[in-house]
Amino acid sequence: MQRVWLVSCLVVSGCSGVIDASRSLRVEPETIDLAVDLALPAPTAAMQVVLVHDDGTEDDVTTSASFVLDGAPLGELAGASLASDGLTGGAATIQITYGDLATSIEATAHVHGRRIVDGTPAAAAAAFSMASPPPFDAHVDPQDGAVLPPGLGRMVVSFAANDLDDTHQISVTAPYLDLAIDAPGVAGPRELELSASEVGAITHTARGGAVELEVASLQSSAPATSRVTTVGLEIADLDASSILVSGIAVVGAITDADHPGLWRYDMLAGSAAPLAANPDGMCIGCHLAVSADGTKIGALTNATSTPFINGVILDAHTGAVLSQSDPASTSPWATAAFDPSGALLGAWQGAISLRDGTTGAMIGPIATTDSVAAPTIAPDGSAVAYVSLDAGGSSEPVGNVLRIRSWNAAQLAVGPPVDLVRDVNGVVLPELSSDGRWVAFGHSQPPPSDGDIPSSSSAVRVDGSGTMVLLTTDPLDQLAHWASPIAPARVGNRNAEPMVWIAINSSRPVGGNATSPQQLWLEAFYPDRGVVAPAFHLPGQPAILQILHGPIALP
């Protein structure tokens, strides 16, 4: 009898803890579609929640209902109002509950923007919409297939066009996104920087997806035909790190008076700037290391007076010298790497020793059977990779062979060496990845005894399989290093897979320029597939900046 009563209770209105099927929720409006215009304040949509009883009567329960946004982060919910963030397009669901009742409505936001740069002929918009647009094979940077980080704060489109074309239109389209910028132009290489809101709309709306970038050009005096170049770009959902390099601000030719110093490329700001003033008499050299907490920088320096080549530890924020090696001492160091514990592993003339990460004081020597230079330590402290020179010890960051050993800082011990790469010209400046499974390194220009300027870069697996991927594909590229952790990331609407950002020193021409200085480029690398996406020039680097060494990621 008790069992029958329980079953009956399930269909009787008013039983405690039982959903009342005789009541329902109605939400007005039934759907939300926000039209986000970048030139206007972000829109807001209000909802009303009505409780409908079985007798047809209704109560407004909006202030007592709860709202949750699932899906694309279109904005913020404040009570029963959805306020667009003014940048994000996409589709989401708003889950609404009142007591034991629940329902949902669909919400979408479409972002659009139209900007006309001062000096653009008044009829440009109509001309582009009416012109016949044949494809035009022009160089565009970022190029087709490039992948961009979502946290990059600036975007500059560089392109070549017909010399007679004086009006250009840049358009970026994706699901829920439609942007267009009309601009005047002159003969020669062109470039157009997107506004902060335009960049934000692209990276927020297309994060983990893709956009189509179209560059159209026409002659305003004969606007019947426009020339169009279209490229596809992908926006990853993995951010890239800021980058540390050694570079010179060059006006004219490089002279002996031009000493390289440390520069920082800030991804969020999308610009490069000197990190700090060069320490007196120092020329910051080719081998850089950063402590795990980002507070200290280890560098190989070439001083203008004795001691010439030595190691130095700098404060990463001020550039102040915390300690410096003395080649005349009994325990100098030159190239070095920071252990996760904060200690410094220094190398000098093929010998290595562990040191205090601030004072540089010797903790103890580490015995090896080969020469060691340019060490790099795995982020978990389990392995050390380095280059070794067959001819014997050298303080230059170059060798004939790239090796790896197990590493135990607490015991001042390394395991047996494993050869990863042997190159008759030389290998240079290795760096272990965040997961410790890959080493990025440069292929040195011959001879290996002094060829510390890379001619290309690769990444090799540390498992001894010999699996190697060429990271730089252009003769104008030099060193390539990791610019982020290796992590799963959605890209181009594909399922998440491991990827990593690679920063490159390259003098590839940008846009329609014939030549360009040695500067930072960025590319996406998919280690499981061994695929490298096309590189693109990072915006905001001064034209006078000539990068010499690096890059290395800053935490």
Buried (B, 14 or more C-beta within 10 A) or exposed (E): EEEEEEEEEEEEEEEEEEEBEEBEBEBEEEEBEBEBBBEEEBBEBBBEBBBBEEEEEEEEBBEEBBBEBEEBBBBEBEEBEBBBBBBBBBBBBBBBBBBEBEBBBEBBBBBBBBBBBEEBBEEBBEBBEEBEBEEBEBBBBBBEBBBBBBBBBBBBBBBBBBEEBBBBBBBBBBBBBBBBBBBBBEEEBBBBBBBEBBBBBBBBBBBBBBBBBBBBBBBBEEBEEBBBBBBEBBBBBBBBBBBBBBBBBBEEEEEEEBBBBBBBBBBEBBBBEBBBEBBEEBBBBBBBBBBBEBBBBBBBBBBEEEBEBBBBBBBBEEBEBBBBBBBEEEBBBBBBBBBBBBBBBBBBBBBBBBBBBBEBEBBEEBEBEBBBBBBBBBBEBBBBBBBBBEEEBBBBBBBBBBBBBBBEBEEBEBEEBBEBBBBEBBBBBBBBBBBBBBBBBBBBBEEBBEBBBBBBBBBBBBEEEEEBBBBBEEEBBBBBBBBBBBBEBBBBEEEEBBBBBBBBBBBBBBBBBEEBBBBBBBBBBBBEEEEBBBBBBBBBBBEEBBBBBBBBBBE
